[in-house]
Every structure is written in structure tokens, then in C-alpha cells.
Amino acid sequence: MSPTNQNAKNLERIGRNINPGGWAVEVERPITTLLGSCVAVCLYDPKLRMAGMNHFLLPSRTKSSVDDTDVILAGDYSMEVLLNTMLNKGAAKNRLIAKAFGGGTIVTSILMAIGQRNAEFAKEWLEREEIPLVAQDFGGAWSRKVIFTPDGGDAFCRRLPISQPGVQAVVSAERDYEKSLESPAKTSTEKRIELF
């Protein structure tokens, strides 16, 4: 069931928005996000009416990375943080269900298939953790606006053309991040100082 335009706008207006690398757990407000090649996984505990959502850009952190930004944007980290936050707030793992969205191919120059890798990672992680994936919308050449409500665990997904102004910012950010991944890490030429 999809909400009316007015209802969706109201949910979005009162919702808690999360950005790439973010997550939220709510029992009162909807959670919203805008996705490109990123993926958002929504977890729901029906007994507590507790909703959780994350937003990650890469399936896993790079082994050579020591950058905190790479860590928070990585799916392996994001999934663990979301699950542990919900469990710490009283959710039971055996009650959780999942809905997942994103993994679009919105930047045609991306050769790394980030969106597809993100979607595969999300499905594999949920299967490994034995959390049923009851709804999904992955892939395609569009971005998505996702709204997830703790009142019933409903998820609303609106596909958006990449030509929309707000979506262009997502495309630009993902293109910049892709370029940073393709270029070799810069080595520092500065002298190191050893403290004792």
C-alpha cells in the first residue's frame, strides 16, 4: 500500500533523516533517507514497534583504510551498529524482519558496480544473520526516497529520476567518492614525529 502524496509529505516532514554513514532507531518518528547506489536496510521488531534504518555506501571497509569515514560508510560496520543498537534497546533478534532498498546505478561511469555489490552484501548479511528479508527494491537507474515507520513497520519507497536537483547532489557526492577510491592512496612526505 502506498501513501497518498500528502501522507508521504507529512511522514517525510516529521521524519528523522539519515545521511550516508548514518543510522537511527525509532519508536515514534518515521526514519527517512535518500539513496543512490547506497543501500538502506530497515529492521523492525513488531512486538516493540521499533524501527531501525541505516545508510551505507560500500559493502565493507577497505583493509588498508584507517580513515574513520570509510568505516562509517561501510555496510559491515553499519549493519553491526544498527543490529546492536536495536538489541541494546530491547529488540529480540528472532523477531526482527528486514526491508532493504537502493543499490541503484545512478552514475554510469562507475565501473566498480557499487550499487550491485551493496545489494548483494545486504542480502547475504541478512541471510547469514537469519533475519528474513520481507521486502526489497534494488537496482535500476534511479535514486530512491525511503520512509520507514515504527507504527506498523511500513516502508515507502519512491523512485526518483536522477535529473531532479536534490538527486544531483547524491550523484555528485557518489562520483567524488568513487574517484577517491580509484586513485591510489597518497603517501605523506612530511616527517613523522615520534612522541616518548
C-alpha positions, 0 to 999 in steps of 0.5 A, a space after each residue: 500500500 502506498 501513501 497518498 502524496 500528502 501522507 508521504 509529505 507529512 511522514 517525510 516532514 516529521 521524519 528523522 533523516 539519515 545521511 550516508 554513514 548514518 543510522 537511527 532507531 525509532 519508536 515514534 518518528 518515521 526514519 527517512 533517507 535518500 539513496 543512490 547506489 547506497 543501500 538502506 536496510 530497515 529492521 523492525 521488531 513488531 512486538 516493540 514497534 521499533 524501527 531501525 534504518 541505516 545508510 551505507 555506501 560500500 559493502 565493507 571497509 577497505 583493509 588498508 583504510 584507517 580513515 574513520 569515514 570509510 568505516 562509517 560508510 561501510 555496510 559491515 560496520 553499519 549493519 553491526 551498529 544498527 543490529 546492536 543498537 536495536 538489541 541494546 534497546 530491547 529488540 529480540 533478534 528472532 523477531 526482527 524482519 528486514 526491508 532493504 532498498 537502493 543499490 541503484 546505478 545512478 552514475 554510469 561511469 562507475 565501473 566498480 558496480 557499487 550499487 550491485 555489490 551493496 545489494 548483494 552484501 545486504 542480502 547475504 548479511 541478512 541471510 547469514 544473520 537469519 533475519 528474513 528479508 520481507 521486502 526489497 527494491 534494488 537496482 535500476 537507474 534511479 535514486 530512491 526516497 525511503 520512509 520507514 515507520 515504527 507504527 506498523 513497520 511500513 516502508 515507502 519507497 519512491 523512485 526518483 529520476 536522477 535529473 531532479 536537483 536534490 538527486 544531483 547532489 547524491 550523484 555528485 557526492 557518489 562520483 567524488 567518492 568513487 574517484 577517491 577510491 580509484 586513485 591510489 592512496 597518497 603517501 605523506 612526505 612530511 616527517 613523522 614525529 615520534 612522541 616518548 
